[in-house]
């Protein structure tokens, strides 16, 4: 479905009732990565999955973009949907950077945090050079070039060889991204701050979900987040790469459901 927020078209899906859970997708993806979550979690919470600007059905605004821009976009959608209570913010990969920016900007509106296949630290100089390289690829070859570059890196080796339908689905999702959206997101990730201090100040429950075979986010990144977020739990999912919600949806959903139950008990 679509709505207009602050004059900009935003694509999103909403299912279920109860505690609001906001699912923020990674790069260069869209809300369809969460299909198994809004189906599997809708009986446990109010699930809202937006497309970030320039991805899926959300309009791109030609302006300087930073991770805080996406956090503001999410906040504006939450307001437009009439949600006044604190929400559980879920972020996958780049969406994790946005989730931490949301926490930094709107701490009183975060009941809990779920960080998925992501990390808190800023880009290294080498990583920034990689962003610049991909910006050049996007400008020259479009979303197809980015998909070709990223596809082998986002799956576990097992998924990549045994689940061609999922690989093809993710390729289509990547190819649907706008070049402006890709360039804006790469620029924002390149310049994002270290969010470790943000996690150090956060005392609400935090769930960190990692893929055991994630080629993009290593185990040290996950342990560092767990150490920073004092009230945190780390779940590492076997046979999952960088797309844990899609590669192992049942294990992922079970971890989230248990997290929601823990919050209710608390």
N, C-alpha and C positions, 0 to 999 in steps of 0.2 A: 504494500500500500504506500501511498504518498501523502504528504502534507506540505504546507508552506509555512516555514518558520523564519521570521525576520526577513521576509521577502525572498527567501531561497527555498527551492523545492528539495525536500528531504525524503528519501525512501527509507522505509522501516517496516518491521513486522512486530506484532504484539500478540501474545497468547497468555492465557491463564489469569489468575488473580492472586492477591496477597502481596507479600514483600516484593517491591520492584527490584528486578535484576537486569542490569543494563549490559548487554554483550557488545563489545567493541572489537571489530575485526582487525586483522593485520594487513600487511602490505604484500602485494598489490591486489588485494582481495575485495570482497564485499560481504554483506550480511548473510549470503547463502552458505558460508562456511559453518554457520550455526544452525542449519536446518535440523540436525539431529538433536540439538539442544532445545530449541523451542518446542519440538515434539516431545522430547523425553523429560523436560523439566516443567512443562506447563501445569502439571497437577501439583506442583510444589511451590510455585511462585508466579509472580507477574513478569513474564519474560519480554523484554524489549530489545530488539536488535536493529540499530540504525546502520545505514550506509554512510561512511564518512564522505565529505565533500570530494567530488571528482571520481567517486567509485559507485558502482551499482546504479541506483536510480537517483542519487543525490547530485544536485547541480554543483558544478565547480565555479567558484568566484575567483576571478583573476586578481589576486592580491597576494601580498607576502604572507606566507604560511609558516606557522611554528606549531609545535605540539600543543601549546596552549590554545591555539585557534580551534583545533579539533575538540579540545576539552570544553571550550565555550560553546561550540556547536551542539555537543551532547547536552550540556546544561540547558541550552535554549529549547531543545526538543523535550527534555524532561519537564520543563516549565510549561511548554505548550500542551503537554499531555495531562497537566493538572496534578502532577506528582509533587507533594509537599514533604513527604517523609523521607528520611535518609534512605539511600538505595545501596544495594550491593553492586559494585562496579567491577566488571569482568573485562580484562583486556588481553587479547592475543597478539604477541609479537609487537608490532608497532602500536597496536591497540593497548598493549601494556604500558607503553610510554605515555599514551594519551590518558590512560587510567590514573597513572601516577601524577600527571599534570592536573587532572581533575581533582585528585586528592589535595594537591598543593593549593589549588585555587578555591576549592569548595569543601574544606575539611568537615564542616558541620553537616554536610549532605551525603556523607559516606558512612554507611553502617558496617560495611565490610569490603574486603578487596580480594579479588581472585586474579592472580597473575599467571598467564598461560604462555609457555614457550617464549619467555621474554627475559629482560635483564634490567637492572636499575642504573647501571653505569652509562656514561656518555660514550660517544664514538671515540675510538683511538684515531690517531693521524692516519693510520693505514685504512681504517674503516671509512673515514671521511673521503679518502681518495677513491675508495670503492663506490661511494655514493656519487661522486663526480663522474666516474666512469659510466655508471648506470644512467645518469642524467643524459650523458652523450648518446648512449644506446637508445634511450627512449625517444630522444629528438630525431635520431637518424632512422630507427627501425620501428618506432611505435611500441605499443603494448606487446606485439608479437615478439619483439626482440627481448623484452624483459621476461616474458614467459619462458622463452627458450633458455635464457640465462638462469632462471631461478628454479624451474621445475625439478631438475635432478637433485636440488639441494633441500627441498622442503619435505621430502618423504624419507621414511626409513628405507633402507635397501630392500627389506622384505615387501613393504607396501608398493614400492616403485616397480618391482618385478611381478608381483602377484595380483595387483589390483588395477589393471589398465583402465577400467571404467572410472575409478576415482581420479586417477591421473588425468584422464581426458576432461573430467568435470572441472578440476582445478585449473587446467589449461584454459578452458573456456571462460572461467571467472576472471583469470588474469588478463586474457585478451580483451575483455569487455571494459577494462579501465581506460579512462581518458588520459591522453598524454599530459595534459595540464595537471590532472590529479596525481599522476605518477611523479612528475617533476616537483610539484609542491610537496608531496609526502617525502621524497628523498631529501629535499632541501631542509624540511623540518626535522627529519631524523638526524641529518648531518650536524645540525646546530643545537640539538636538544641538550639540556643540562643533565648533570648527574643527579638522579633521584634518590640516591642512598640517604641523604639527610632527610628527605621527605618520609621515607619508611622508618627512619629512626625515631621520628616524632609521632608515629601512628601507633595507637594502642588498641585499636579495634581488631577483630579477627581477620587474619589474612591466610588465604590458601594459595600455595604456589604449586602449579601443575607443570611437570616437565616430561618431555619425551626421552626415553632411555637412549634413543638413537638419533636425537636431534643434532644435525650437522651444523646448525647455525648458533645455537645457544648451549654452552657447555655446562657441565655439572658444577664447576666453580661459580659460575654466574648464579645458579640456583641457590647454592649454599650461602653465597654472599647476601642474597635477598632474605633468606631465612634468618641469618644472623642479625640483619638490620631491622626486620619487622619482628618485634619482640613477641607478639601474640600470633605466631605463624605456624603453619603445618606445611611440609613439603611432601608431595606425592609424585613419584616418578613412575610413569606408565610404560610397561614393556612393549616392545614392537611398535613404538610410535616415534616418528621423527618430529619435524617442526609443526606438523598439523595434527596434533594430538586429538582435538575435538572431532576431526573427520576420520582419522585413521583408527582410533579406538574410542568410538562414541559411547559405548556402554560403560567402559571403565572410567571415562571422563565424567559422564553424567552421575555415576555412582559416587565419585569423589565430591562432586558439587552437592548432591543430595545430602550426603553425610555432613558436609560443611553447613548446609542450611539447618539441619537438625541440631547440630551443635550450637548454632546461634540461638535457636529457639530454647534449648535447654538452659543456655546461659542467661 
